[in-house]
Amino acid sequence: MSKTKQTLYNILKGKFLVDEDARKNWGFLIFLTVLALLMITSSHQIDKKVQKIALLNKEKRELRSKFVATKSDLMKLKMESSISKRLNESGLFISETPPRKIKVEISN
């Protein structure tokens, strides 16, 4: 068997874990395992944050549309025609004659 085939065969059998130099191999494997766990944890946290951002964006759009609708309703209520309608319903009306300015002169 060639050397590369023998090396591959030894790796598949796991001989590198039981040799006399196995301690440094185990340390490296534990290090790689910790890195993999950290990567998995961070990706889960990122997914949670992305979902939260999507939820907040949806809520922001809903609140924005509610704001625009409320602002539109307020603009309609502020119009002179709607104010005069509401005043007519309660018995008040807009004067037909415009107001006149009264000047008071004080003589000494």
PEFENPE-V904276 format. One record per pair of residues at least 12 apart in sequence whose ideal C-beta (glycine too) atoms are under 8 Angstrom apart, sorted by the first residue. I is the first residue (numbers start at 1). J is the second residue. Records with the same first field share a line. If there is no record, write none. Layout:
I->J / J
//
This chain:
17->29
//
